[in-house]
């Protein structure tokens, strides 16, 4: 399927390219949350409209725990507080999209590892409904796979981004696959497991995933994601983008859009997570800028304003 062979680039190469460019990054700010005790909120989604008001989904958990819940927050006088009567989902790393008339919300569900004592396994799950008040669980992804994402295509089909992470097998530390379905009935476990991987995306020593997919003018899909590696500081995660033509399979090279230093300094969940920026969502604006919403250090939620990374692929 995938004929075009874009350049395979390491994190070091991507950093060098990014820092050599002219870019505008401004308005870095932490988001302030209340109504959740002393817990952290991070790995937030971009705001989305539901029942006439804007809502952000956020991962909520204690600093010393991996057991999280997803809350839906609304802004009141500069503070984000849990929305009354909104569901609370026992998930990590929330995301959302719209397909047809449905709001799709998902996240990572953790559960006891079937073979390793005191360890967790994970999978991506999806809810859908007309709005937050009417969400119902409708699909559970393969065990061991985070970062499954859906996007409505221009022809009415559904694009599916996968992220196998089976060491010694398909995906290694984590790569991105893609396939299309024409109906929900075609979204099956076997289709996800068998989805072809995007070629020349990550070195085997590094990994990444899709966080959010945007339908662009002209037919392409803009992917907001992350690329990551281990280095002397621990884990480093970087927000990145690329585009994919779902008809031809051609994609553009990966580009970084920010690094941790562009956000406000702050704490991290552990010392080895200080350099983590987890792309949550991108809100595009008509003036050619975009707001990137992200989790930093697995401890805080922040946003920055950047040049819209997808606009050049629409003109």
Buried (B, 14 or more C-beta within 10 A) or exposed (E): EBEEEBEEBBBEEBBEBBEEEEBEBEEBEBBEBEEBEEBBBBBBBBBBEBEEEEBBBBBBBEEEEEEBBBBBBBBEEEEBBBBEEBBEBEBBBBBBBBBEEBBBBBBBBBEEBEEEEEEEBBBBBBBBBEBBEEBEEBBEBBEBBBBBBBBBBBEEBBBBBBBBBBEEEBBBBBBBBBBBBEEBEEBEEEBBBEBEBBBBBBBEEBBBBBBBBBBBEEBBBBBBBBBBBEEEEBBBBBBBBBBBBBEEBBBBBBBBBBBBEBBEEEEBBBEBBBBBBBBBBBBBEEEEBBBBBBBBBBBBBBBBBBBBBBBEBEE
